[in-house]
Amino acid sequence: MSGETISLDRAMHGAQYVLIDGVIFETAYLRIPDNDTVADDIVLEARNGDAEIELTCADVTGAVHLGNGAYRLRSGAQLRFLSTPTVH
């Protein structure tokens, strides 16, 4: 594992937005999968205007890290979790 590789659960932590196949969605619900999460549990709900997307634990299990924080799901969708930067 390279220093650039970030685990999916760490990438999800605190993400306010998710980029899915080039479209930015605002996260409405985010649950980092853990030992109590089952395949059908929703781990992400996100919105872009009237468009909504839900991903289950099964959808994100086995996601492949592509580099630079991007992941490819088994469905072929590419996603990246984003947070608003904090300026001090």
C-alpha positions as CSV (number, residue, x, y, z in Angstrom):
1,M,0.0,0.0,0.0
2,S,1.5,3.3,-1.0
3,G,1.5,6.5,1.1
4,E,-1.0,8.0,-1.4
5,T,-3.6,5.2,-0.9
6,I,-6.4,6.3,1.4
7,S,-8.8,3.7,2.7
8,L,-12.4,4.2,1.6
9,D,-13.7,4.6,5.1
10,R,-11.1,7.3,5.8
11,A,-12.0,9.1,2.6
12,M,-15.7,9.0,3.5
13,H,-15.2,10.4,7.0
14,G,-16.6,13.9,7.1
15,A,-17.2,14.2,3.4
16,Q,-19.8,16.9,2.6
17,Y,-19.8,16.1,-1.1
18,V,-19.2,13.2,-3.4
19,L,-18.1,13.3,-7.0
20,I,-19.8,10.5,-8.9
21,D,-18.8,10.0,-12.6
22,G,-18.0,13.7,-12.8
23,V,-21.2,15.0,-11.1
24,I,-21.0,16.6,-7.7
25,F,-23.6,15.6,-5.1
26,E,-24.1,16.9,-1.6
27,T,-24.2,14.2,1.0
28,A,-27.4,14.0,2.9
29,Y,-26.5,10.8,4.9
30,L,-23.2,9.1,5.3
31,R,-22.4,6.0,7.3
32,I,-18.9,4.5,7.3
33,P,-19.3,0.7,7.0
34,D,-18.3,-1.2,10.2
35,N,-18.7,-4.7,11.6
36,D,-22.4,-4.0,12.2
37,T,-23.1,-2.9,8.6
38,V,-24.8,-5.5,6.3
39,A,-24.8,-5.5,2.5
40,D,-28.3,-3.9,2.2
41,D,-27.6,-1.0,4.6
42,I,-27.5,2.4,3.0
43,V,-24.1,4.0,3.5
44,L,-24.5,7.1,1.3
45,E,-27.5,9.3,0.3
46,A,-26.6,12.3,-1.8
47,R,-28.5,15.0,-3.8
48,N,-27.8,17.2,-6.8
49,G,-30.9,19.3,-7.4
50,D,-33.8,16.9,-8.0
51,A,-31.4,13.9,-8.6
52,E,-30.8,11.6,-5.6
53,I,-28.4,8.7,-5.3
54,E,-28.2,5.9,-2.7
55,L,-25.3,3.5,-2.3
56,T,-25.5,0.4,-0.1
57,C,-22.6,-1.3,1.7
58,A,-22.6,-3.9,-1.0
59,D,-22.2,-1.1,-3.6
60,V,-19.0,0.2,-2.0
61,T,-17.5,-3.0,-0.8
62,G,-14.5,-3.9,-2.9
63,A,-14.0,-0.4,-4.3
64,V,-10.7,-0.1,-6.0
65,H,-8.5,2.9,-5.2
66,L,-7.4,4.6,-8.4
67,G,-5.1,7.2,-6.9
68,N,-5.7,10.8,-5.9
69,G,-8.6,9.8,-3.7
70,A,-10.7,8.4,-6.5
71,Y,-12.3,4.9,-6.3
72,R,-14.0,2.7,-8.8
73,L,-17.0,0.7,-7.6
74,R,-17.8,-2.8,-8.9
75,S,-20.6,-1.1,-10.9
76,G,-17.9,0.8,-12.8
77,A,-18.9,4.2,-11.3
78,Q,-16.0,6.4,-10.2
79,L,-16.3,8.4,-7.1
80,R,-14.4,10.7,-4.8
81,F,-15.4,12.1,-1.5
82,L,-14.9,15.8,-1.0
83,S,-14.9,18.2,2.0
84,T,-15.0,21.9,2.2
85,P,-11.5,23.2,3.1
86,T,-11.1,25.1,6.4
87,V,-9.2,28.3,6.2
88,H,-7.6,29.5,9.4
